[in-house]
Each structure stands twice: as C-alpha cells, then as structure tokens.
Amino acid sequence: MGKRSRYKLLTYFGVAGLITFVASLVFNRTILPKKTPTPKELYVISPSTYRFILNQPELCEKKSPFLVLMIPVTLKDTEARTAIRRTWGQDGLIPRVTVLHLFVIGQPAQSDPVLQEHLERESKEYGDIIQMDFVDSYHNLTIKTMMIMNWIATYCRGAWYAMKIDADIFLNVRYLVDYLHDQGEASRKDYISGSVISDAVPHRDSFNKCCL
C-alpha cells in the first residue's frame, strides 16, 4: 500500500472516529464519566432566584435621585455602616442634590438570629438596607452585583447615576457630583466610568483568594 493510500486510510479512520465520538456524546452521554458538582460550582445569578428579606422599594417612588450609591457589605459590618452614615453617606450632604446610599447584604452561611434582629432594627431606623437570601460570601460577589443592578432597574429607574462602591473606601461625594454635572445630561445614556485595568493577566496561584 502506497504512502498516499495509507494517509487516506488514516484520515478516513480519524474522521470516522470523530463522528463516532460526537454521536456518542449526543445520543449516549455515558462515554464520558459524569462529574458530580461540588457546592463551589453551583452558581445561580438570576435575580428571580432570590427573594428580599429587607427592601426599600418606596425610596424612588416620589423622586428621581441624581446619584444612588450601592454599598455591598456583610451582616457583621455594623461599624462600617455607621461610619458611612456619619461621613460621606449622610443625608443632605450636597444641598439641592438628592443622593441616596443603600447597603446591600446577603445572609450568613450560618444563621445568626441576634445579628439579623439587629439588622432589622437598623433597617427600620435608617431605611437604607437591602437584604436578599443568597449566602453572603466572596464567591457570591457576582450575585450581589446582579442584585444591585436588578434593584436599580426595578425600583429606581429614574435615577440619573448609580455607583457601586465598597465600604472601605472614602468617597468625595461633592467632587463626584460636580464631575457628573459637568458631563451634561447627554452622559445619562450609555455612560460608564471607572478604573481601566489594561494589563490584567489570569491568576495562576491556587492560594490567591480569587481562585479558592
């Protein structure tokens, strides 16, 4: 058998093998071992999957805030919430400009009735807490971000601008409001601002918290 004939034969066997493999995947999925997902692999980020434990749906009913600050925190971050309310998150900080701040919280993996009761009292007093029933963890930050966007889209569609900001950052609200005013009303459509990370690379370190 010539070299070219052997090459054609190998090609035919290769194509036939590929077709058989694909057919097995489609019609008989047992060709590959089934993998049982671990809890870390089970992510559901659809907003309709979770329900509100605490909500503030009336905040934007009679007003259209210029800026809504969405602050992801945990149930235990009581001191951080207090510090923000007393500083850059205080009501009426910028005269004649409506700026809202809202703390976005999940629920702890282990139920803590005492902390939950304290949070509910805090919510009644300040009216600035949104809590949903997903587990509040580092791995679920994507869910928390989805909840933030969903809340804005559902309950505060008239807001001019919305910002997600961490609780460990001190925000110069006056500077931000002046900056946004300078952009003009046209910036309300398709406008996004933030830090551009142009040299990002994948994290290959198994001990890095992003990969745990």
C-alpha positions as CSV (number, residue, x, y, z in Angstrom):
1,M,0.0,0.0,0.0
2,G,1.4,3.4,-1.0
3,K,2.2,6.2,1.4
4,R,-0.7,8.3,0.0
5,S,-3.2,5.4,0.3
6,R,-2.1,4.8,3.9
7,Y,-2.5,8.6,4.6
8,K,-6.1,8.5,3.2
9,L,-6.9,5.4,5.2
10,L,-5.7,7.1,8.4
11,T,-7.7,10.2,7.5
12,Y,-10.9,8.1,7.0
13,F,-10.4,6.3,10.3
14,G,-9.8,9.7,12.0
15,V,-12.9,11.2,10.6
16,A,-14.9,8.1,11.4
17,G,-13.6,8.1,15.0
18,L,-14.5,11.7,15.4
19,I,-18.1,11.1,14.1
20,T,-18.5,8.2,16.4
21,F,-17.2,10.2,19.4
22,V,-19.6,13.1,18.6
23,A,-22.5,10.7,18.1
24,S,-21.7,9.1,21.4
25,L,-21.8,12.5,23.1
26,V,-25.2,13.3,21.6
27,F,-27.0,10.0,21.8
28,N,-25.2,8.2,24.6
29,R,-23.7,10.6,27.1
30,T,-22.2,7.7,29.1
31,I,-19.0,7.8,27.1
32,L,-17.6,10.4,29.5
33,P,-17.5,9.9,33.3
34,K,-20.1,12.1,35.0
35,K,-18.8,14.6,37.4
36,T,-20.8,15.4,40.5
37,P,-20.7,19.2,41.0
38,T,-19.3,20.4,44.3
39,P,-21.0,23.2,46.2
40,K,-18.5,25.8,44.9
41,E,-19.5,25.1,41.3
42,L,-23.2,25.7,41.9
43,Y,-23.8,29.3,41.0
44,V,-27.2,30.8,40.1
45,I,-27.2,34.5,39.4
46,S,-30.6,35.1,38.0
47,P,-32.3,37.9,40.1
48,S,-35.6,35.9,40.1
49,T,-33.9,33.1,42.0
50,Y,-33.6,35.1,45.3
51,R,-36.1,36.9,47.4
52,F,-35.9,40.1,49.5
53,I,-35.6,39.7,53.3
54,L,-35.4,43.5,53.7
55,N,-36.2,46.0,50.9
56,Q,-36.7,49.8,50.4
57,P,-39.0,49.8,47.3
58,E,-40.5,53.2,48.0
59,L,-37.3,55.3,48.1
60,C,-37.5,56.4,44.4
61,E,-41.3,56.4,44.0
62,K,-41.7,60.2,44.5
63,K,-38.3,61.4,43.5
64,S,-35.6,60.7,40.9
65,P,-32.2,60.7,42.7
66,F,-29.3,62.3,41.0
67,L,-27.0,59.6,42.4
68,V,-27.6,56.3,44.1
69,L,-24.7,54.8,46.0
70,M,-24.9,51.0,46.3
71,I,-22.6,49.7,49.0
72,P,-22.0,45.9,49.4
73,V,-21.5,44.9,53.0
74,T,-22.0,41.9,55.2
75,L,-24.3,41.4,58.2
76,K,-21.4,42.0,60.6
77,D,-20.2,45.3,59.1
78,T,-22.2,47.4,61.6
79,E,-19.4,49.8,62.4
80,A,-18.7,50.4,58.7
81,R,-22.3,51.3,58.0
82,T,-22.4,53.6,61.0
83,A,-19.2,55.4,59.8
84,I,-20.5,55.8,56.3
85,R,-23.8,57.3,57.6
86,R,-21.8,59.8,59.6
87,T,-19.5,60.8,56.8
88,W,-19.9,60.6,53.0
89,G,-23.2,58.7,53.2
90,Q,-25.1,61.2,55.4
91,D,-28.4,62.6,54.1
92,G,-28.4,66.1,52.7
93,L,-24.6,66.2,52.3
94,I,-24.9,68.1,49.0
95,P,-27.6,70.9,49.1
96,R,-30.3,70.6,46.4
97,V,-28.9,67.3,45.1
98,T,-30.6,64.1,46.0
99,V,-28.0,61.4,46.8
100,L,-29.2,58.0,48.2
101,H,-27.0,55.4,49.8
102,L,-28.1,51.8,50.2
103,F,-26.3,48.9,51.9
104,V,-26.7,45.6,50.0
105,I,-26.4,42.5,52.1
106,G,-26.9,38.7,51.8
107,Q,-27.3,36.3,54.6
108,P,-24.6,34.4,56.5
109,A,-23.9,30.8,55.8
110,Q,-24.7,30.0,59.5
111,S,-27.9,31.7,60.8
112,D,-27.3,34.3,63.4
113,P,-30.7,35.4,64.9
114,V,-29.1,38.1,67.1
115,L,-27.3,39.8,64.2
116,Q,-30.4,39.5,62.0
117,E,-32.6,41.1,64.6
118,H,-30.1,44.0,65.0
119,L,-30.1,44.4,61.2
120,E,-33.9,44.6,61.1
121,R,-34.0,47.3,63.8
122,E,-31.3,49.2,61.9
123,S,-33.3,48.9,58.7
124,K,-36.4,50.4,60.4
125,E,-34.4,53.2,61.8
126,Y,-32.4,54.3,58.8
127,G,-34.3,52.8,55.8
128,D,-31.1,52.2,53.8
129,I,-30.7,48.4,53.9
130,I,-31.5,45.8,51.1
131,Q,-31.0,42.2,52.1
132,M,-31.6,39.1,49.9
133,D,-31.5,35.4,50.8
134,F,-28.3,34.4,49.0
135,V,-25.3,33.3,51.0
136,D,-23.1,36.3,51.6
137,S,-19.6,35.1,50.6
138,Y,-16.6,36.1,48.5
139,H,-17.6,33.5,45.8
140,N,-21.1,35.1,45.6
141,L,-20.0,38.7,44.9
142,T,-21.3,38.2,41.4
143,I,-24.7,37.5,42.7
144,K,-24.6,40.6,44.9
145,T,-23.6,42.7,41.9
146,M,-26.5,41.3,40.0
147,M,-28.8,42.2,42.8
148,I,-27.6,45.7,42.8
149,M,-28.2,46.2,39.1
150,N,-31.6,44.5,39.4
151,W,-32.7,46.7,42.2
152,I,-31.8,49.9,40.3
153,A,-33.6,48.6,37.2
154,T,-36.7,47.6,39.2
155,Y,-37.1,50.2,41.9
156,C,-35.1,53.3,40.9
157,R,-35.2,53.6,37.1
158,G,-35.4,57.4,37.3
159,A,-32.0,57.8,38.9
160,W,-29.5,59.8,36.9
161,Y,-26.5,57.8,38.0
162,A,-25.8,54.7,40.1
163,M,-22.5,53.7,41.7
164,K,-21.3,50.5,43.3
165,I,-18.7,51.4,46.0
166,D,-17.0,49.3,48.7
167,A,-17.5,50.2,52.3
168,D,-13.7,50.5,52.9
169,I,-13.4,53.5,50.5
170,F,-13.9,57.1,51.5
171,L,-15.8,58.8,48.7
172,N,-15.6,62.5,47.9
173,V,-19.3,62.9,47.1
174,R,-19.1,66.6,46.3
175,Y,-16.3,66.1,43.8
176,L,-18.2,63.2,42.2
177,V,-21.4,65.2,41.9
178,D,-19.6,68.2,40.4
179,Y,-17.8,65.8,37.9
180,L,-21.1,64.2,36.8
181,H,-22.8,67.6,36.4
182,D,-20.0,68.6,34.1
183,Q,-20.7,65.7,31.8
184,G,-24.1,67.1,30.9
185,E,-27.5,65.4,30.5
186,A,-26.3,63.6,27.4
187,S,-24.0,61.4,29.6
188,R,-27.0,59.8,31.2
189,K,-27.2,57.4,28.2
190,D,-24.5,54.7,27.9
191,Y,-22.2,56.3,30.4
192,I,-19.8,54.3,32.5
193,S,-16.8,55.5,34.5
194,G,-14.2,53.6,36.4
195,S,-10.6,52.4,36.6
196,V,-9.4,50.7,33.4
197,I,-7.1,47.7,34.1
198,S,-5.3,47.3,30.8
199,D,-2.5,44.9,31.9
200,A,-4.6,42.2,33.6
201,V,-3.5,38.6,33.5
202,P,-5.0,35.4,34.8
203,H,-4.3,34.4,38.4
204,R,-2.5,31.0,38.4
205,D,-1.7,31.0,42.1
206,S,-4.0,28.4,43.8
207,F,-3.6,30.3,47.1
208,N,-4.9,33.6,45.6
209,K,-8.4,34.4,47.0
210,C,-9.8,34.8,43.5
211,C,-9.3,31.1,42.8
212,L,-10.3,29.5,46.1
